Amino acid sequence: MCFASLNPTFLKVALRELCILVGLMVRLTRFELTRVLSARSLQLSLGAPPLVKRTSELSMLQVAEKELNQKVLPLSVLRKFPNGNIKRIELF
């Protein structure tokens, strides 16, 4: 079977489920978490539409945290290792 002919969304979901089964789900470091939340907060403050239902009393940071918790952020983190390997961590 050729993987190029499969739907990319299907591949992402299948890969994520495989990672959960094998136990390879990664946890963001505090620095990566801060970077992701601050970048998304900046996007929201510059007029980007929120991806979750927003109430008026929430700050931009709280909206970004809510988006991260609901796993709807279209962002990824590139983690670089000393040996030159780069690991891409999707936040979906």
N, C-alpha and C positions, 0 to 999 in steps of 0.2 A: 504494500500500500504506500502510495506517495503522500507524504505529509503536506506537500505544497498545494495539493488539491483540496485540503480540508479548510474549513472556515477558521480564520484566526481567532475568533471569539471562543469557538469550541476548544481550540488548542490551549488557550489561556485557562479556561475553566478546568480542562482535563489535567493540565500541569499543576494547577493549584490543588486539586483534589488529590493528586498523586503525592504532592509534597506533604499534605496533611496526613495521608496514610503512612508515609514513610517517617514522618516526624521531622521534616526539614524546614518547617516554618521558621522563619528568622524573626528576631526581635530587633527593633530599631534601637540604636544607642540613644542616649539622652541628647547627644549633639545632633544626630540625624533627625530626631523627633522635633527638636527646637527649630532646626532649619526648615523642615517641611511645614510646620505650623506657622512660622513667621512668613515664609514665602506665600502660603495660601492666604494668610491674613492681609498681606500687602495687595495681592490680587483682588481680594474682596473690597478693600478700601479704595481701590482704583476703579471700581465699578463692575467687576466680574460678577455674574449671577451666581447666587448660592445654589449648591446642589442638594440642599435639604430644605425642609420647610423652616423658614426663619421667622422668629418672633421679634418684635421691635426692641425688646429689652435685652437681647443678646448682643454682645460686642463681636467684632470681627474675629477675634481670637477664639471666642466661644463657638462661633459658627464653624470655624476651621476644625476645632476639636470634635465637634458633632459630626462633621463630614468624615473625619478620620475614623471615628468610632463606628460609623455606619458603613465604612469601607466603600465610599463613593468618590474618593479623590483620584483624579486621572494623572497622578504623579508617580514617579519612580525614583529610587535612590540608587546611585552607582557607588558601590563600596569597593575601594581600591585596596589591594593587599600588597605587602612589601615584596612578594615574589613576582609582582607584575600582573597577577590575575585581577580581573574586574568582575564583580557580581552585581547583577541588576536585581533590585528588589522592587517589585510592583506593590503599590499600595491599594489596589482594587479590592 
